[in-house]
Amino acid sequence: MSLQPGSFSQPAHQTSLGPIGNETARGVELVLQPDEAALLERILNNYLSDLHMEITHTDSYDMRQALKDDRALARQLLARLQQLRAGVAPEGVGR
């Protein structure tokens, strides 16, 4: 696994995640081997499951909103990872 600023080109056997959304700052590229991408997908799924309980049991409005923002970001990241693993380039990310 390596973190590299710059382009989003990748060998066919690796998964690369570019910046999320319409970031104006330069993003970071994360290159993962297939087994690392599969692990990250499982971690994100588990995190999202746990996050649902956290949101439900949080009394503070501000904290609940922050957790909901985290959930939205994690969902976007998971969706992009799943698209890349399926061989489909996510919207806004070149291959």
SEGU-813994 format. One record per atom (N, C-alpha, C, O, CB): residue in one letter; atom name; x, y, z. Coordinates in steps of 0.2 Angstrom, whole numbers, plus 5000, padded with zeros to 4 digits. Glycine has a CB too. Layout:
N
 type atom   c1   c2   c3
    A   CA    X    Y    Z
...
//
This chain:
95
 type atom   c1   c2   c3
    M    N 5004 4994 5000
    M   CA 5000 5000 5000
    M    C 5004 5006 5000
    M    O 5010 5006 5003
    M   CB 4995 5000 5006
    S    N 5003 5011 4996
    S   CA 5007 5017 4996
    S    C 5002 5023 4995
    S    O 4997 5023 4992
    S   CB 5012 5017 4990
    L    N 5004 5029 4998
    L   CA 5000 5035 4998
    L    C 5004 5039 4993
    L    O 5010 5041 4994
    L   CB 4999 5038 5005
    Q    N 5001 5042 4988
    Q   CA 5005 5046 4983
    Q    C 5000 5052 4981
    Q    O 4994 5051 4979
    Q   CB 5007 5042 4977
    P    N 5003 5058 4981
    P   CA 4999 5063 4978
    P    C 5000 5063 4971
    P    O 5005 5061 4968
    P   CB 5001 5070 4981
    G    N 4995 5065 4967
    G   CA 4995 5065 4960
    G    C 4990 5062 4956
    G    O 4984 5062 4958
    G   CB 5002 5063 4958
    S    N 4992 5059 4951
    S   CA 4987 5056 4946
    S    C 4983 5050 4948
    S    O 4985 5047 4954
    S   CB 4991 5054 4939
    F    N 4978 5048 4945
    F   CA 4974 5042 4947
    F    C 4975 5036 4942
    F    O 4970 5032 4942
    F   CB 4967 5045 4947
    S    N 4980 5036 4939
    S   CA 4981 5030 4934
    S    C 4983 5024 4939
    S    O 4986 5025 4944
    S   CB 4987 5031 4929
    Q    N 4982 5018 4937
    Q   CA 4983 5012 4941
    Q    C 4984 5006 4937
    Q    O 4981 5005 4932
    Q   CB 4978 5011 4946
    P    N 4988 5001 4939
    P   CA 4989 4995 4936
    P    C 4982 4991 4937
    P    O 4978 4992 4942
    P   CB 4994 4991 4939
    A    N 4980 4986 4933
    A   CA 4974 4983 4933
    A    C 4973 4979 4940
    A    O 4967 4978 4942
    A   CB 4973 4978 4927
    H    N 4978 4977 4943
    H   CA 4978 4973 4949
    H    C 4977 4977 4955
    H    O 4977 4974 4961
    H   CB 4984 4968 4949
    Q    N 4977 4983 4955
    Q   CA 4977 4988 4961
    Q    C 4970 4992 4961
    Q    O 4968 4993 4955
    Q   CB 4983 4992 4961
    T    N 4968 4994 4966
    T   CA 4963 4999 4967
    T    C 4965 5005 4969
    T    O 4969 5006 4974
    T   CB 4957 4996 4972
    S    N 4963 5011 4966
    S   CA 4965 5017 4968
    S    C 4959 5022 4969
    S    O 4955 5022 4965
    S   CB 4970 5020 4962
    L    N 4959 5025 4975
    L   CA 4954 5030 4977
    L    C 4956 5037 4977
    L    O 4961 5039 4980
    L   CB 4951 5028 4984
    G    N 4953 5041 4973
    G   CA 4955 5048 4972
    G    C 4951 5052 4977
    G    O 4948 5050 4982
    G   CB 4954 5051 4965
    P    N 4951 5059 4976
    P   CA 4948 5063 4981
    P    C 4940 5062 4981
    P    O 4938 5060 4976
    P   CB 4950 5071 4980
    I    N 4937 5064 4986
    I   CA 4930 5063 4987
    I    C 4926 5070 4985
    I    O 4929 5075 4987
    I   CB 4928 5061 4994
    G    N 4921 5069 4981
    G   CA 4917 5075 4979
    G    C 4921 5080 4975
    G    O 4925 5078 4971
    G   CB 4915 5079 4985
    N    N 4920 5087 4976
    N   CA 4922 5092 4972
    N    C 4928 5096 4976
    N    O 4928 5102 4976
    N   CB 4917 5097 4970
    E    N 4932 5092 4979
    E   CA 4938 5095 4983
    E    C 4942 5100 4979
    E    O 4943 5098 4973
    E   CB 4942 5090 4986
    T    N 4943 5106 4981
    T   CA 4947 5110 4978
    T    C 4955 5109 4979
    T    O 4959 5111 4975
    T   CB 4946 5117 4979
    A    N 4956 5107 4985
    A   CA 4963 5105 4987
    A    C 4965 5099 4983
    A    O 4961 5094 4982
    A   CB 4964 5104 4995
    R    N 4972 5098 4982
    R   CA 4975 5092 4979
    R    C 4973 5086 4984
    R    O 4975 5086 4990
    R   CB 4982 5093 4978
    G    N 4971 5081 4981
    G   CA 4969 5075 4985
    G    C 4975 5070 4986
    G    O 4980 5072 4983
    G   CB 4963 5071 4981
    V    N 4974 5065 4989
    V   CA 4979 5060 4990
    V    C 4976 5053 4987
    V    O 4971 5051 4988
    V   CB 4980 5059 4998
    E    N 4981 5050 4983
    E   CA 4979 5043 4980
    E    C 4981 5038 4985
    E    O 4987 5038 4987
    E   CB 4982 5043 4973
    L    N 4977 5033 4986
    L   CA 4979 5027 4990
    L    C 4978 5021 4985
    L    O 4973 5019 4982
    L   CB 4973 5026 4996
    V    N 4984 5018 4984
    V   CA 4984 5012 4980
    V    C 4984 5006 4985
    V    O 4988 5005 4989
    V   CB 4991 5012 4976
    L    N 4980 5001 4983
    L   CA 4979 4995 4987
    L    C 4979 4989 4983
    L    O 4977 4989 4977
    L   CB 4972 4995 4991
    Q    N 4982 4984 4986
    Q   CA 4982 4977 4983
    Q    C 4975 4974 4984
    Q    O 4971 4977 4988
    Q   CB 4987 4972 4986
    P    N 4973 4969 4980
    P   CA 4966 4967 4980
    P    C 4964 4965 4987
    P    O 4958 4966 4989
    P   CB 4965 4961 4975
    D    N 4968 4961 4991
    D   CA 4966 4959 4997
    D    C 4966 4965 5002
    D    O 4962 4964 5007
    D   CB 4972 4954 5000
    E    N 4970 4970 5001
    E   CA 4969 4976 5005
    E    C 4962 4980 5004
    E    O 4959 4982 5009
    E   CB 4975 4981 5004
    A    N 4961 4980 4998
    A   CA 4954 4983 4996
    A    C 4948 4979 4999
    A    O 4943 4982 5001
    A   CB 4954 4984 4988
    A    N 4949 4973 4999
    A   CA 4943 4969 5001
    A    C 4943 4970 5009
    A    O 4937 4970 5012
    A   CB 4944 4961 5000
    L    N 4949 4970 5012
    L   CA 4949 4972 5020
    L    C 4946 4978 5021
    L    O 4942 4979 5026
    L   CB 4956 4971 5022
    L    N 4948 4984 5017
    L   CA 4945 4990 5018
    L    C 4937 4990 5017
    L    O 4934 4994 5021
    L   CB 4948 4995 5014
    E    N 4935 4987 5013
    E   CA 4928 4986 5011
    E    C 4924 4983 5017
    E    O 4919 4986 5020
    E   CB 4926 4982 5005
    R    N 4927 4978 5020
    R   CA 4924 4975 5026
    R    C 4924 4980 5032
    R    O 4920 4980 5036
    R   CB 4928 4968 5028
    I    N 4930 4983 5033
    I   CA 4931 4988 5038
    I    C 4925 4993 5038
    I    O 4922 4995 5043
    I   CB 4938 4991 5039
    L    N 4925 4996 5032
    L   CA 4920 5001 5031
    L    C 4912 4999 5032
    L    O 4908 5002 5035
    L   CB 4920 5004 5024
    N    N 4911 4993 5030
    N   CA 4904 4990 5031
    N    C 4903 4989 5039
    N    O 4898 4991 5041
    N   CB 4904 4983 5028
    N    N 4908 4987 5042
    N   CA 4907 4986 5050
    N    C 4907 4993 5053
    N    O 4903 4993 5058
    N   CB 4914 4982 5053
    Y    N 4911 4998 5051
    Y   CA 4910 5004 5054
    Y    C 4904 5007 5053
    Y    O 4901 5010 5057
    Y   CB 4916 5009 5051
    L    N 4901 5007 5047
    L   CA 4894 5009 5045
    L    C 4889 5006 5050
    L    O 4884 5009 5052
    L   CB 4892 5008 5038
    S    N 4889 5000 5051
    S   CA 4885 4996 5055
    S    C 4885 4999 5062
    S    O 4880 5000 5066
    S   CB 4886 4988 5055
    D    N 4891 4999 5065
    D   CA 4892 5002 5072
    D    C 4890 5009 5072
    D    O 4887 5011 5077
    D   CB 4900 5001 5074
    L    N 4891 5013 5067
    L   CA 4890 5020 5067
    L    C 4882 5021 5068
    L    O 4880 5026 5071
    L   CB 4892 5024 5061
    H    N 4878 5017 5065
    H   CA 4871 5017 5065
    H    C 4869 5017 5073
    H    O 4865 5021 5075
    H   CB 4867 5012 5062
    M    N 4872 5013 5077
    M   CA 4870 5012 5084
    M    C 4873 5019 5088
    M    O 4869 5021 5092
    M   CB 4874 5006 5087
    E    N 4879 5021 5086
    E   CA 4881 5027 5089
    E    C 4877 5033 5088
    E    O 4875 5037 5092
    E   CB 4888 5029 5086
    I    N 4874 5034 5082
    I   CA 4870 5039 5080
    I    C 4863 5039 5084
    I    O 4861 5044 5087
    I   CB 4868 5040 5073
    T    N 4861 5033 5084
    T   CA 4854 5031 5088
    T    C 4855 5033 5096
    T    O 4850 5036 5099
    T   CB 4852 5024 5087
    H    N 4861 5032 5098
    H   CA 4862 5032 5106
    H    C 4865 5039 5108
    H    O 4867 5040 5114
    H   CB 4865 5026 5108
    T    N 4866 5043 5103
    T   CA 4870 5050 5105
    T    C 4864 5055 5107
    T    O 4860 5056 5103
    T   CB 4874 5052 5099
    D    N 4865 5058 5112
    D   CA 4860 5063 5115
    D    C 4862 5070 5112
    D    O 4857 5074 5111
    D   CB 4861 5063 5122
    S    N 4868 5071 5111
    S   CA 4870 5078 5109
    S    C 4869 5079 5101
    S    O 4871 5075 5097
    S   CB 4878 5079 5110
    Y    N 4865 5084 5100
    Y   CA 4863 5086 5093
    Y    C 4869 5087 5089
    Y    O 4870 5084 5083
    Y   CB 4858 5092 5093
    D    N 4874 5091 5091
    D   CA 4880 5092 5087
    D    C 4884 5086 5086
    D    O 4886 5085 5080
    D   CB 4884 5097 5091
    M    N 4885 5082 5091
    M   CA 4888 5075 5090
    M    C 4885 5071 5085
    M    O 4888 5068 5081
    M   CB 4889 5072 5096
    R    N 4878 5071 5085
    R   CA 4874 5066 5081
    R    C 4875 5069 5074
    R    O 4876 5065 5069
    R   CB 4867 5066 5083
    Q    N 4875 5075 5073
    Q   CA 4876 5078 5066
    Q    C 4883 5077 5063
    Q    O 4883 5075 5057
    Q   CB 4875 5086 5066
    A    N 4888 5077 5067
    A   CA 4895 5075 5065
    A    C 4895 5068 5063
    A    O 4898 5066 5058
    A   CB 4900 5077 5071
    L    N 4892 5064 5067
    L   CA 4892 5056 5066
    L    C 4888 5055 5059
    L    O 4890 5051 5055
    L   CB 4889 5052 5071
    K    N 4883 5059 5058
    K   CA 4879 5058 5051
    K    C 4883 5060 5046
    K    O 4883 5057 5040
    K   CB 4872 5062 5052
    D    N 4887 5066 5047
    D   CA 4892 5068 5041
    D    C 4897 5062 5040
    D    O 4899 5061 5034
    D   CB 4895 5074 5043
    D    N 4900 5059 5045
    D   CA 4905 5054 5045
    D    C 4901 5048 5041
    D    O 4905 5045 5037
    D   CB 4907 5052 5052
    R    N 4895 5047 5042
    R   CA 4892 5041 5039
    R    C 4891 5042 5032
    R    O 4892 5038 5028
    R   CB 4885 5040 5042
    A    N 4889 5049 5030
    A   CA 4889 5050 5023
    A    C 4895 5050 5019
    A    O 4896 5047 5014
    A   CB 4886 5057 5022
    L    N 4901 5052 5022
    L   CA 4907 5051 5019
    L    C 4909 5044 5019
    L    O 4912 5042 5013
    L   CB 4912 5055 5023
    A    N 4908 5040 5024
    A   CA 4910 5033 5024
    A    C 4906 5029 5018
    A    O 4909 5025 5015
    A   CB 4909 5030 5030
    R    N 4900 5031 5017
    R   CA 4896 5028 5012
    R    C 4898 5030 5005
    R    O 4899 5025 5001
    R   CB 4888 5030 5013
    Q    N 4900 5036 5004
    Q   CA 4903 5038 4998
    Q    C 4910 5034 4996
    Q    O 4911 5032 4991
    Q   CB 4905 5046 4998
    L    N 4914 5034 5001
    L   CA 4920 5030 5001
    L    C 4919 5023 4999
    L    O 4922 5020 4995
    L   CB 4924 5031 5007
    L    N 4914 5020 5003
    L   CA 4913 5013 5002
    L    C 4910 5012 4994
    L    O 4912 5007 4991
    L   CB 4908 5010 5007
    A    N 4906 5016 4992
    A   CA 4903 5015 4986
    A    C 4908 5016 4980
    A    O 4908 5012 4975
    A   CB 4897 5021 4984
    R    N 4913 5021 4981
    R   CA 4918 5021 4976
    R    C 4923 5015 4976
    R    O 4925 5013 4971
    R   CB 4922 5028 4978
    L    N 4924 5013 4982
    L   CA 4928 5007 4983
    L    C 4925 5001 4979
    L    O 4928 4997 4975
    L   CB 4930 5005 4990
    Q    N 4918 5000 4980
    Q   CA 4915 4994 4977
    Q    C 4915 4995 4970
    Q    O 4915 4990 4966
    Q   CB 4908 4994 4980
    Q    N 4914 5001 4967
    Q   CA 4914 5003 4960
    Q    C 4921 5001 4957
    Q    O 4921 4998 4952
    Q   CB 4912 5010 4958
    L    N 4926 5003 4960
    L   CA 4933 5002 4958
    L    C 4934 4994 4958
    L    O 4937 4992 4953
    L   CB 4938 5006 4962
    R    N 4932 4991 4963
    R   CA 4933 4984 4963
    R    C 4929 4980 4958
    R    O 4932 4975 4956
    R   CB 4932 4981 4970
    A    N 4924 4983 4956
    A   CA 4920 4980 4951
    A    C 4922 4982 4944
    A    O 4919 4979 4939
    A   CB 4912 4982 4952
    G    N 4927 4986 4943
    G   CA 4930 4988 4937
    G    C 4926 4994 4934
    G    O 4927 4996 4928
    G   CB 4930 4983 4932
    V    N 4922 4998 4938
    V   CA 4918 5004 4936
    V    C 4921 5010 4939
    V    O 4922 5010 4945
    V   CB 4911 5003 4937
    A    N 4924 5015 4934
    A   CA 4927 5021 4937
    A    C 4921 5025 4940
    A    O 4916 5027 4937
    A   CB 4930 5025 4931
    P    N 4922 5027 4947
    P   CA 4917 5031 4950
    P    C 4917 5038 4946
    P    O 4922 5040 4943
    P   CB 4919 5032 4957
    E    N 4911 5042 4947
    E   CA 4910 5048 4944
    E    C 4916 5053 4946
    E    O 4917 5053 4952
    E   CB 4903 5051 4945
    G    N 4919 5057 4942
    G   CA 4924 5062 4944
    G    C 4931 5059 4945
    G    O 4935 5063 4946
    G   CB 4921 5065 4949
    V    N 4932 5053 4944
    V   CA 4939 5050 4945
    V    C 4941 5046 4939
    V    O 4938 5042 4937
    V   CB 4938 5045 4951
    G    N 4946 5048 4936
    G   CA 4949 5045 4930
    G    C 4953 5039 4932
    G    O 4955 5038 4938
    G   CB 4954 5050 4926
    R    N 4954 5035 4927
    R   CA 4958 5029 4929
    R    C 4964 5029 4925
    R    O 4968 5024 4925
    R   CB 4954 5022 4927
//
